[in-house]
Amino acid sequence: MLDLKFIRANMDTVRAALARRRAKVDLDAFTALDEARRALIQETEALKAERNAVSKEVGQRKREGQGADDLVARMGAVGERIKALDAELREVDAKVQDWLLSVPNMPDQSVPDGADEKDNPELLRWGAPPQFDFAPKEHWELGAALGGLDFERAAKLTGSRFVVYRGWAARLERALAAFMLDMQTTEHGYFEVMPPVIVNRETLTATGQLPKFADDLFKLENSEYFLIPTAEVPVTNLHRDETLDEADLPLKYTAWTGCFRSEAGSYGKDTRGLIRMHQFQKVELVRFERPEDSGAALEQMRGHAEAVLQRLGLHYRVVTLCTGDMGFGATKTYDIEVWLPGQNTFREISSCSNCGDFQARRGNIRFRRREGGKSELVHTLNGSGLAVGRTLVAVLENGQQADGSVVLPDALAPYMGGRKVLGPGPGA
């Protein structure tokens, strides 16, 4: 959430920033609400001042043995008007708050201008795509042939965009998650947590999913509970309404959870395979930083996500999201896209964002500097380290062989019981 005082004092700057994002935000509506709010406050304060002055006059008359019924009656009417104004002010304040919750974050000056993903500049590439002397298959063909991915039974159990992992696939999903967690905790200094995957409305509001993206969420019937779309939501909220010590920063968390998304608006996209599922697993990275450190922290966190792909030997590229393609709460975002030979394209496998103080203001997450003084909002960052199912997709497609087998990355051998190849046939 943007700072209300900043918006008032820098309307032209905010307008220009939101225009860069192609955000459809009615700043004139905010101006009208803010003017109405100020008028209500001014009238209320004037009436309260009048009431205080008359109250003193009533006291003076009584001390002098004079009647004050006329003044008491007059103040009764003033009191009723103040009550009505207070009610109006609460309504206007609620509308201002709702408006603030609908406004996206302002893009960092370093973010390139653009309308959509076609305008995202490529920052770097790592590795090279594998070369095949045969037509590479897509992951759902490989997974089905090797008996590991069962979409038909998942559809029977639930519906489309679900999968049953069987045998080697179940173990590979678990192995990838353990491999990622071990890297992030032992090598990169993240602290592992396992949060709930069901959260309340306040939690989703703090990170920006509510109220704007309610259609993307799975809500539990007859409750105010929701399934999480990403571990960013509960982990960022671990410190909601807290004031941290500067000495404790940065705080670096990692979590492996199920994630649940309705995929509203994705009709017809990626209807086959594991790319766009209603339920999937992800290893998330979340950081709490001092404002002056968050820019460098984003670069470091992106490197921590890249390191997973490098250790697995998977070709990838990094793009900087342009202003029109960034997420609602981000001030700057990098997407890491892994090469999928079966699709002959790069696909997103991680998104790393600096949210500045946007989420911290919504969630009241602050810190106090060592030298004392007023508390300040922290900066929050989040990134995938990585999406586990999509990593499994990349491992299958990049490791496929002409005979239908799949060679696994050496880094996974300790997590797969020493197994290095997934062989064709029902016993795979």
VEXTORKOL-419273 format. One record per residue (C-alpha): x negated, y, z; residue number from 1. Coordinates in pm, whole numbers, plus 32768, in hexadecimal, padded with zeros to 4 digits. Layout:
BEGIN
{x X, y Y, z Z, num NUM}
...
! end
This chain:
BEGIN
{x 8000, y 8000, z 8000, num 1}
{x 7F84, y 815C, z 7FAB, num 2}
{x 7F5B, y 8262, z 80B8, num 3}
{x 808D, y 8345, z 80CB, num 4}
{x 7FBE, y 8477, z 8128, num 5}
{x 7ECF, y 8433, z 8007, num 6}
{x 7FF0, y 8421, z 7F0F, num 7}
{x 807F, y 856B, z 7F8A, num 8}
{x 7F30, y 861D, z 7F73, num 9}
{x 7EBC, y 857E, z 7E2C, num 10}
{x 7FF2, y 8550, z 7D56, num 11}
{x 7F3D, y 8591, z 7C0C, num 12}
{x 7E2A, y 8496, z 7C63, num 13}
{x 7F29, y 838C, z 7CBF, num 14}
{x 7FF5, y 83CF, z 7B86, num 15}
{x 7EC0, y 83AA, z 7AAB, num 16}
{x 7E52, y 826A, z 7B5D, num 17}
{x 7FA7, y 81C8, z 7B36, num 18}
{x 7FB1, y 8231, z 79CA, num 19}
{x 7E66, y 817A, z 7996, num 20}
{x 7F0E, y 8042, z 7A21, num 21}
{x 803C, y 806B, z 793C, num 22}
{x 8107, y 805F, z 7A7D, num 23}
{x 8272, y 80CC, z 7A68, num 24}
{x 8288, y 818B, z 7BAD, num 25}
{x 8379, y 82AD, z 7BDC, num 26}
{x 82A7, y 83B3, z 7C8E, num 27}
{x 83BB, y 84B4, z 7C65, num 28}
{x 84A0, y 83D4, z 7D35, num 29}
{x 8399, y 83D3, z 7E46, num 30}
{x 837C, y 854E, z 7E35, num 31}
{x 84F3, y 8573, z 7E5C, num 32}
{x 84F9, y 8484, z 7F83, num 33}
{x 83D2, y 8530, z 8026, num 34}
{x 8471, y 8686, z 8001, num 35}
{x 85B6, y 8603, z 8094, num 36}
{x 84F3, y 856C, z 81B4, num 37}
{x 8440, y 86B3, z 81FC, num 38}
{x 8587, y 8774, z 81F3, num 39}
{x 8626, y 8683, z 82EB, num 40}
{x 84FA, y 869B, z 83D3, num 41}
{x 84FA, y 8818, z 83C4, num 42}
{x 866D, y 882E, z 8412, num 43}
{x 864F, y 872F, z 852A, num 44}
{x 8529, y 87E3, z 85C7, num 45}
{x 85DE, y 8933, z 85B1, num 46}
{x 8710, y 88A4, z 865B, num 47}
{x 8641, y 87FE, z 876A, num 48}
{x 858D, y 8948, z 87A9, num 49}
{x 86DF, y 89F5, z 87BF, num 50}
{x 875B, y 88EA, z 88B0, num 51}
{x 862C, y 8915, z 898E, num 52}
{x 8653, y 8A8F, z 8994, num 53}
{x 87C5, y 8A7D, z 89E1, num 54}
{x 8784, y 8977, z 8AED, num 55}
{x 86A6, y 8A72, z 8B9E, num 56}
{x 87B7, y 8B7A, z 8B7C, num 57}
{x 88B8, y 8A89, z 8C12, num 58}
{x 87CF, y 8A50, z 8D37, num 59}
{x 87A0, y 8BC5, z 8D64, num 60}
{x 8918, y 8C09, z 8D67, num 61}
{x 8957, y 8AF6, z 8E63, num 62}
{x 884A, y 8B81, z 8F48, num 63}
{x 88F6, y 8CD2, z 8F2F, num 64}
{x 8A4D, y 8C3A, z 8F78, num 65}
{x 8AD0, y 8C7E, z 8E19, num 66}
{x 8B98, y 8B8F, z 8D40, num 67}
{x 8AF3, y 8AE4, z 8C18, num 68}
{x 8C11, y 8A18, z 8B83, num 69}
{x 8BF4, y 8AC9, z 8A32, num 70}
{x 8A83, y 8A74, z 8A17, num 71}
{x 8ABA, y 8908, z 8A83, num 72}
{x 8BC8, y 88E0, z 897B, num 73}
{x 8AEA, y 897D, z 8875, num 74}
{x 89CB, y 8892, z 88CE, num 75}
{x 8AB3, y 8769, z 88B9, num 76}
{x 8AEE, y 87BB, z 874C, num 77}
{x 8979, y 87F0, z 8718, num 78}
{x 8930, y 869E, z 87B8, num 79}
{x 8A24, y 85F1, z 86CE, num 80}
{x 8980, y 8699, z 85A4, num 81}
{x 8828, y 8628, z 8619, num 82}
{x 88A6, y 84C1, z 8634, num 83}
{x 892D, y 84D4, z 84D1, num 84}
{x 87E7, y 8566, z 8450, num 85}
{x 871C, y 8459, z 8501, num 86}
{x 87F1, y 834F, z 8456, num 87}
{x 87BD, y 83F6, z 8303, num 88}
{x 8649, y 840E, z 8346, num 89}
{x 8635, y 829B, z 8394, num 90}
{x 86DF, y 824F, z 8249, num 91}
{x 85F3, y 8332, z 8188, num 92}
{x 84C3, y 82A2, z 823D, num 93}
{x 8536, y 8144, z 81DB, num 94}
{x 8556, y 81AF, z 8070, num 95}
{x 83FC, y 824E, z 8078, num 96}
{x 836D, y 810D, z 810C, num 97}
{x 841A, y 8039, z 8002, num 98}
{x 838D, y 811E, z 7EF6, num 99}
{x 822E, y 8106, z 7F88, num 100}
{x 8246, y 7F89, z 7F8E, num 101}
{x 8296, y 7F8B, z 7E19, num 102}
{x 8165, y 8058, z 7DB0, num 103}
{x 8032, y 7F95, z 7D37, num 104}
{x 7ED0, y 7FDC, z 7DA2, num 105}
{x 7E01, y 80E3, z 7CEF, num 106}
{x 7CF3, y 8057, z 7C07, num 107}
{x 7B87, y 8092, z 7C58, num 108}
{x 7ADB, y 818A, z 7B74, num 109}
{x 79FF, y 8072, z 7AEC, num 110}
{x 7B2B, y 7FAC, z 7A6D, num 111}
{x 7B4B, y 7FC1, z 78F0, num 112}
{x 7C88, y 8052, z 785C, num 113}
{x 7D68, y 7F66, z 779C, num 114}
{x 7EC8, y 7EE2, z 776F, num 115}
{x 7EAA, y 7D69, z 779E, num 116}
{x 7DC0, y 7C3D, z 779A, num 117}
{x 7D52, y 7C88, z 7635, num 118}
{x 7CA4, y 7DBD, z 76BD, num 119}
{x 7BD9, y 7D0A, z 77CC, num 120}
{x 7A66, y 7D32, z 777D, num 121}
{x 7983, y 7C06, z 77A3, num 122}
{x 7879, y 7C3A, z 78AC, num 123}
{x 77A7, y 7B00, z 7885, num 124}
{x 779A, y 7994, z 7817, num 125}
{x 76EB, y 7872, z 78C1, num 126}
{x 767F, y 772B, z 7825, num 127}
{x 76EC, y 76A1, z 76D6, num 128}
{x 781B, y 75D6, z 7666, num 129}
{x 77E5, y 7460, z 763B, num 130}
{x 77C1, y 73E0, z 74D9, num 131}
{x 7892, y 72B7, z 7467, num 132}
{x 787E, y 71DB, z 7332, num 133}
{x 79F2, y 7196, z 7358, num 134}
{x 7B2C, y 7266, z 7387, num 135}
{x 7B3E, y 72AD, z 74FF, num 136}
{x 7C86, y 725D, z 75AD, num 137}
{x 7D48, y 7332, z 769F, num 138}
{x 7D46, y 72D6, z 780D, num 139}
{x 7EA6, y 7249, z 781F, num 140}
{x 7E4F, y 714D, z 770D, num 141}
{x 7D11, y 70E8, z 77C2, num 142}
{x 7DBC, y 70D8, z 7914, num 143}
{x 7EDB, y 7005, z 7895, num 144}
{x 7DF7, y 6F18, z 77D5, num 145}
{x 7D20, y 6EE5, z 790C, num 146}
{x 7E55, y 6EAC, z 79E3, num 147}
{x 7E17, y 6FD3, z 7ACD, num 148}
{x 7F1A, y 70DC, z 7A73, num 149}
{x 8088, y 7075, z 7A81, num 150}
{x 816D, y 718D, z 7A10, num 151}
{x 8297, y 70AC, z 79C7, num 152}
{x 82BB, y 7028, z 7B29, num 153}
{x 8282, y 7186, z 7BB4, num 154}
{x 83A2, y 7201, z 7ADB, num 155}
{x 8479, y 70EB, z 7B68, num 156}
{x 841B, y 7149, z 7CCC, num 157}
{x 8441, y 72BF, z 7CA3, num 158}
{x 844B, y 7353, z 7B45, num 159}
{x 836C, y 73F3, z 7A41, num 160}
{x 821E, y 7496, z 7A98, num 161}
{x 81C5, y 7392, z 7B9F, num 162}
{x 80D3, y 726C, z 7B96, num 163}
{x 8082, y 7130, z 7C56, num 164}
{x 7F0A, y 70FD, z 7C78, num 165}
{x 7EB3, y 6F89, z 7C78, num 166}
{x 7D78, y 6ED0, z 7CD7, num 167}
{x 7C41, y 6F7C, z 7C51, num 168}
{x 7D03, y 70C0, z 7C10, num 169}
{x 7D78, y 70DA, z 7D78, num 170}
{x 7C16, y 709E, z 7DF0, num 171}
{x 7B83, y 7192, z 7CF3, num 172}
{x 7C72, y 72A5, z 7D63, num 173}
{x 7C0F, y 7265, z 7ECD, num 174}
{x 7A9E, y 724E, z 7E70, num 175}
{x 7AA3, y 739B, z 7DB9, num 176}
{x 7B47, y 744A, z 7EDF, num 177}
{x 7A4D, y 73B9, z 7FD7, num 178}
{x 792B, y 7414, z 7EF1, num 179}
{x 79A6, y 757B, z 7ED5, num 180}
{x 79E2, y 759F, z 804B, num 181}
{x 788B, y 7515, z 809D, num 182}
{x 77E6, y 760C, z 7FAF, num 183}
{x 78A2, y 7738, z 8035, num 184}
{x 7870, y 76E1, z 81A4, num 185}
{x 770F, y 7657, z 81AE, num 186}
{x 766F, y 7726, z 8099, num 187}
{x 7735, y 7869, z 808A, num 188}
{x 7796, y 789F, z 81F3, num 189}
{x 7911, y 7889, z 81E6, num 190}
{x 79D5, y 780E, z 8314, num 191}
{x 7AD0, y 76FD, z 82C3, num 192}
{x 7C38, y 7718, z 8337, num 193}
{x 7D6F, y 764C, z 82EC, num 194}
{x 7E9A, y 7737, z 8303, num 195}
{x 800F, y 76EB, z 82E7, num 196}
{x 8098, y 76D4, z 8187, num 197}
{x 81E5, y 7762, z 81FF, num 198}
{x 81E6, y 78D3, z 825C, num 199}
{x 82DD, y 79E1, z 82BB, num 200}
{x 834D, y 7B17, z 8203, num 201}
{x 8262, y 7BFF, z 82C1, num 202}
{x 8136, y 7B32, z 8256, num 203}
{x 8190, y 7B41, z 80E4, num 204}
{x 81DC, y 7CB4, z 80FC, num 205}
{x 8087, y 7CFF, z 8190, num 206}
{x 7FCC, y 7C64, z 806A, num 207}
{x 80B5, y 7CF8, z 7F64, num 208}
{x 8181, y 7BCF, z 7EE8, num 209}
{x 82BE, y 7C63, z 7F7F, num 210}
{x 8396, y 7D12, z 7F2E, num 211}
{x 8325, y 7D35, z 7DC4, num 212}
{x 82DF, y 7BC9, z 7D69, num 213}
{x 83F5, y 7B10, z 7E1F, num 214}
{x 8454, y 7A54, z 7CDF, num 215}
{x 82FA, y 79B2, z 7CD4, num 216}
{x 8325, y 7914, z 7E2B, num 217}
{x 83CC, y 77DB, z 7EB2, num 218}
{x 84AD, y 7840, z 7FD6, num 219}
{x 8528, y 7744, z 80D3, num 220}
{x 86A2, y 7737, z 80DB, num 221}
{x 8755, y 77D8, z 8203, num 222}
{x 8613, y 786D, z 828D, num 223}
{x 8520, y 798C, z 8262, num 224}
{x 8403, y 7898, z 821C, num 225}
{x 834D, y 7876, z 80CF, num 226}
{x 824F, y 7782, z 803D, num 227}
{x 8105, y 7830, z 7FFE, num 228}
{x 809A, y 7881, z 7E98, num 229}
{x 7F2D, y 7889, z 7F08, num 230}
{x 7E66, y 7869, z 804B, num 231}
{x 7E0F, y 79D9, z 8025, num 232}
{x 7F62, y 7A1E, z 80C6, num 233}
{x 7F3C, y 7971, z 8219, num 234}
{x 7DC4, y 79A2, z 8236, num 235}
{x 7DD0, y 7B1A, z 81F7, num 236}
{x 7EE5, y 7B2F, z 82FC, num 237}
{x 7E12, y 7A83, z 8405, num 238}
{x 7DAC, y 7BDF, z 8478, num 239}
{x 7EF2, y 7C99, z 843A, num 240}
{x 7F31, y 7DA2, z 8545, num 241}
{x 7DD1, y 7D76, z 85CF, num 242}
{x 7CAA, y 7E63, z 85FB, num 243}
{x 7B61, y 7DB0, z 85BA, num 244}
{x 7A09, y 7E0B, z 8638, num 245}
{x 7919, y 7E8D, z 8532, num 246}
{x 7816, y 7D99, z 85B6, num 247}
{x 78F8, y 7C78, z 8547, num 248}
{x 7904, y 7CEC, z 83DE, num 249}
{x 78F5, y 7C60, z 82E0, num 250}
{x 79E8, y 7B48, z 832D, num 251}
{x 79DD, y 7A3A, z 8220, num 252}
{x 7AE3, y 7926, z 8216, num 253}
{x 7B26, y 7800, z 8132, num 254}
{x 7C5A, y 7725, z 812B, num 255}
{x 7CD2, y 75F9, z 8062, num 256}
{x 7E4C, y 75F4, z 8043, num 257}
{x 7F6A, y 7593, z 7F6A, num 258}
{x 7FF7, y 76BA, z 7EA6, num 259}
{x 8159, y 76DC, z 7E25, num 260}
{x 81CE, y 77C0, z 7D0B, num 261}
{x 8316, y 77D1, z 7C53, num 262}
{x 825F, y 7845, z 7B17, num 263}
{x 8378, y 793A, z 7ACF, num 264}
{x 8356, y 79C5, z 7973, num 265}
{x 8273, y 78AB, z 78F8, num 266}
{x 837F, y 77ED, z 7839, num 267}
{x 82E0, y 7736, z 7717, num 268}
{x 817A, y 7775, z 778A, num 269}
{x 8091, y 7652, z 77DE, num 270}
{x 81B2, y 755E, z 77FC, num 271}
{x 80C5, y 7435, z 77ED, num 272}
{x 7FAD, y 73DC, z 78DB, num 273}
{x 7F23, y 7479, z 7A17, num 274}
{x 7EE9, y 75E0, z 79AE, num 275}
{x 802F, y 767C, z 7A27, num 276}
{x 80C9, y 75AE, z 7B40, num 277}
{x 81CF, y 75FA, z 7C46, num 278}
{x 80F0, y 754D, z 7D48, num 279}
{x 7F75, y 754B, z 7D3F, num 280}
{x 7E47, y 7559, z 7E22, num 281}
{x 7D48, y 766C, z 7E3E, num 282}
{x 7C18, y 76C3, z 7F0E, num 283}
{x 7C3C, y 7832, z 7F66, num 284}
{x 7B3A, y 7932, z 7FD8, num 285}
{x 7BA8, y 7A5C, z 80AB, num 286}
{x 7ACC, y 7B71, z 8134, num 287}
{x 7AF8, y 7C97, z 8222, num 288}
{x 79F6, y 7DA6, z 81E2, num 289}
{x 7993, y 7F07, z 8241, num 290}
{x 7A0B, y 7FF8, z 8131, num 291}
{x 78AA, y 804E, z 80C5, num 292}
{x 7854, y 7EDC, z 8099, num 293}
{x 797F, y 7E59, z 7FD6, num 294}
{x 78F7, y 7EA8, z 7E7C, num 295}
{x 77BC, y 7DD9, z 7EB3, num 296}
{x 788B, y 7CCD, z 7F63, num 297}
{x 795F, y 7CA0, z 7E29, num 298}
{x 7829, y 7C5D, z 7D58, num 299}
{x 77AA, y 7B67, z 7E5C, num 300}
{x 78F4, y 7AB0, z 7E78, num 301}
{x 790C, y 7A90, z 7CFF, num 302}
{x 77B1, y 79F5, z 7D08, num 303}
{x 7824, y 78FC, z 7E10, num 304}
{x 7941, y 788D, z 7D2D, num 305}
{x 785B, y 787A, z 7BFE, num 306}
{x 7767, y 77A1, z 7CC2, num 307}
{x 7866, y 7688, z 7CCF, num 308}
{x 7881, y 767D, z 7B55, num 309}
{x 770A, y 7693, z 7B2E, num 310}
{x 76D4, y 756D, z 7C1A, num 311}
{x 77D2, y 74A7, z 7B4F, num 312}
{x 7724, y 7507, z 7A0A, num 313}
{x 785E, y 75A2, z 7974, num 314}
{x 7847, y 76B1, z 786B, num 315}
{x 7904, y 77EE, z 78CA, num 316}
{x 7922, y 7961, z 7896, num 317}
{x 797C, y 7A89, z 7975, num 318}
{x 7A63, y 7BA1, z 7904, num 319}
{x 7AB6, y 7CE8, z 79B2, num 320}
{x 7C2B, y 7D1D, z 79BD, num 321}
{x 7C9B, y 7E60, z 791D, num 322}
{x 7D89, y 7F52, z 79C8, num 323}
{x 7EBD, y 7EBF, z 7921, num 324}
{x 7E6D, y 7D55, z 797B, num 325}
{x 7E0D, y 7D75, z 7AEA, num 326}
{x 7EDD, y 7CE4, z 7C02, num 327}
{x 7FC3, y 7DC1, z 7CD2, num 328}
{x 7EE2, y 7DDD, z 7E05, num 329}
{x 7D8C, y 7DE8, z 7D61, num 330}
{x 7CAF, y 7F13, z 7D27, num 331}
{x 7BB9, y 7E41, z 7C5A, num 332}
{x 7BC4, y 7CD7, z 7BE1, num 333}
{x 7AE2, y 7BE0, z 7B30, num 334}
{x 7B70, y 7AA8, z 7A8D, num 335}
{x 7A91, y 7979, z 7A62, num 336}
{x 7AFC, y 78A5, z 7939, num 337}
{x 7A7F, y 7743, z 7903, num 338}
{x 7A51, y 76A9, z 77AA, num 339}
{x 7B4C, y 7597, z 7753, num 340}
{x 7ADF, y 74DB, z 761A, num 341}
{x 7C2F, y 742C, z 75F2, num 342}
{x 7CD8, y 757E, z 75D3, num 343}
{x 7BA9, y 761B, z 7529, num 344}
{x 7BC4, y 774E, z 7605, num 345}
{x 7B6E, y 77EA, z 7754, num 346}
{x 7C73, y 77D5, z 7868, num 347}
{x 7C7D, y 788C, z 79B5, num 348}
{x 7BFE, y 77BE, z 7ADB, num 349}
{x 7BBB, y 78D4, z 7BD6, num 350}
{x 7C27, y 7A3A, z 7C10, num 351}
{x 7B5B, y 7B0D, z 7D03, num 352}
{x 7BEA, y 7C57, z 7D78, num 353}
{x 7B94, y 7D7B, z 7E57, num 354}
{x 7CD7, y 7E06, z 7EE9, num 355}
{x 7C32, y 7F2A, z 7F9D, num 356}
{x 7D09, y 7F99, z 80C3, num 357}
{x 7E4F, y 7F4C, z 800A, num 358}
{x 7EA4, y 7E0A, z 80C5, num 359}
{x 7E08, y 7E83, z 8208, num 360}
{x 7EF3, y 7FAE, z 8212, num 361}
{x 8021, y 7ECD, z 81D7, num 362}
{x 7FA8, y 7DDA, z 82E2, num 363}
{x 7F0D, y 7ED7, z 83D3, num 364}
{x 7DB7, y 7E2E, z 83D0, num 365}
{x 7CB3, y 7F1A, z 845D, num 366}
{x 7B53, y 7F25, z 84EE, num 367}
{x 7A9F, y 800A, z 85DF, num 368}
{x 793C, y 807A, z 8596, num 369}
{x 7826, y 803F, z 8692, num 370}
{x 77FE, y 81B1, z 86DA, num 371}
{x 796A, y 81C6, z 8741, num 372}
{x 7A6D, y 82B9, z 86C1, num 373}
{x 7BB0, y 8274, z 8607, num 374}
{x 7BF3, y 811F, z 8575, num 375}
{x 7BEA, y 80F2, z 83FA, num 376}
{x 7C90, y 8009, z 8304, num 377}
{x 7BBA, y 7EE5, z 828F, num 378}
{x 7B9B, y 7E84, z 8124, num 379}
{x 7C1D, y 7D2B, z 80C4, num 380}
{x 7BA4, y 7C4E, z 7FA8, num 381}
{x 7C1A, y 7B00, z 7F25, num 382}
{x 7BB5, y 7A09, z 7E1B, num 383}
{x 7BDF, y 78A2, z 7DAB, num 384}
{x 7ABC, y 77C8, z 7DFA, num 385}
{x 7B4F, y 7713, z 7D29, num 386}
{x 7CA6, y 76A1, z 7CAF, num 387}
{x 7C78, y 752C, z 7CEC, num 388}
{x 7D66, y 74A1, z 7BE5, num 389}
{x 7CD7, y 757C, z 7AD4, num 390}
{x 7B7A, y 7510, z 7B37, num 391}
{x 7BE8, y 73A7, z 7B11, num 392}
{x 7C68, y 7405, z 79B6, num 393}
{x 7B14, y 7497, z 795D, num 394}
{x 7A58, y 7367, z 79E2, num 395}
{x 7B2D, y 727C, z 790F, num 396}
{x 7B20, y 7342, z 77CC, num 397}
{x 79AE, y 7399, z 77DE, num 398}
{x 793F, y 723E, z 784C, num 399}
{x 7A09, y 7172, z 7752, num 400}
{x 795D, y 7070, z 7678, num 401}
{x 79B6, y 6FD7, z 7528, num 402}
{x 7A27, y 6E8F, z 75CC, num 403}
{x 7B22, y 6F46, z 76AA, num 404}
{x 7A4E, y 6F40, z 77E4, num 405}
{x 79EF, y 7076, z 78AB, num 406}
{x 7894, y 70BD, z 7936, num 407}
{x 78AC, y 7173, z 7A83, num 408}
{x 77BF, y 7289, z 7AF2, num 409}
{x 769F, y 7208, z 7BC7, num 410}
{x 7700, y 72F6, z 7CDF, num 411}
{x 7841, y 7231, z 7D1B, num 412}
{x 779C, y 70DD, z 7D44, num 413}
{x 7782, y 70F4, z 7EC3, num 414}
{x 78F5, y 714B, z 7ED2, num 415}
{x 795F, y 7037, z 7DE1, num 416}
{x 78B2, y 6F17, z 7E92, num 417}
{x 7793, y 6F26, z 7D9C, num 418}
{x 7879, y 6F01, z 7C70, num 419}
{x 77FA, y 6FBC, z 7B3E, num 420}
{x 78E0, y 6F45, z 7A26, num 421}
{x 7A56, y 6F1D, z 7A04, num 422}
{x 7A88, y 6DF8, z 7919, num 423}
{x 7BA5, y 6DB6, z 782A, num 424}
{x 7CB5, y 6CB9, z 7873, num 425}
{x 7DAE, y 6C79, z 798C, num 426}
{x 7C9B, y 6C36, z 7A8A, num 427}
{x 7BFA, y 6D8A, z 7A58, num 428}
! end
